[in-house]
């Protein structure tokens, strides 16, 4: 099930490194938010995402409401909703803490 966003993908911020800008442009509308799709319905997609320390997932688009839960401690950096400003958000990620957000908000 592939969905096309109904909003306009912004241009990457000028201050970002060239490789981030290229990744942002290349992944406009990319709905793959994890490393492996585990389950899918019309309303829900369950993804498995496994990252090594300092590894990042490429830019992607959340077409459904979403949440994520860290399984180990660390820091999570997110650029959601900040592409227009070029800022990122870093927050502690500890097991059992869940983050939730509405798609495209």
N, C-alpha and C positions, 0 to 999 in steps of 0.2 A: 504494500500500500504506500504509494508515494504522494505526497502533498506538496503543492507549490504555495509558498507564502503569498498572502494577499497584500503584503506591504512592500515597500521599496527598500531594497538592501542598500544601506548607506555606503558612501565612499570611506575607505580607511583613513584614519586621522594622519595628518602630515607628519606628526612627531614620531610615529612608529618606525621601527627598524624595517628596512626593505623586505626582509624575509617574512615578517609578520604581515606587512601590507599585501605581499603576493599571496600568502596563505588566505588572508581575508577575502581577497578578490576571487581566488580560485574556488572557494567554498561557499559562494553566495547560494543560498537555498539548500545547502547540504543538510538533510534531515537525519544523517547518521550521527547520533549523539553518543555512541558507545563503541566498544570494540566488537561486541557480538550481540545480535538481536536474539533475545531468549523467548519472547512471547509477544503477540500482537493481536489487538482487537481494533474496532473502529475508534475507541476512546483511549486505549492504553497501549503503550509499547514499553516493554521491559527490556532494558539493555544491561549488559555486563560491561563494566569499564575497569580496566586494570592498567595502572600507570606506575612506572618506576619513579623513584625520587627525581625531581626536576624534569621529568618527561611531561609533555603536554599533548592534549588531544587537539586536533585541528579545529578551526572555526566551524561552526555548525548552526543550524536554525532549529529552534524548538517550535514545532507546529502543534504540539499538545501541551497542556499544563504538565508540570514536571516536579519531581523531587529527587533528591539524592541523599544517600547516607554513606558516610565514610566508614570503612571497616578497620582502618588503622589510623593512628595519629599522624598529623602533619599539618601542612598549610595548603589551602586551596586558593588559587588566584583565578579570578573570573573577570571577563570583560563584558559581561552581559549588560545590555542597556547602556553601555558606556562607549560604544563605538563612535558615536558622534562627538564625545568629549575627549576621547583618547586616553581616558583614565582607566585604571584597573582597580579591582577590589581584592584584597588579600584577607583571608580570615582563617582562624584555626579550624581544623577539621579533626574531630575526635570521634572515636566509635560511639555509636548510638545517638549522635546529633544528626538530625535530618533537616535539610534545607528545601524549601518549597517555593515555587514561583509560577505565576501564570505565563503561558506562552505569549511571546511578543508584547510583553508589558514592560 
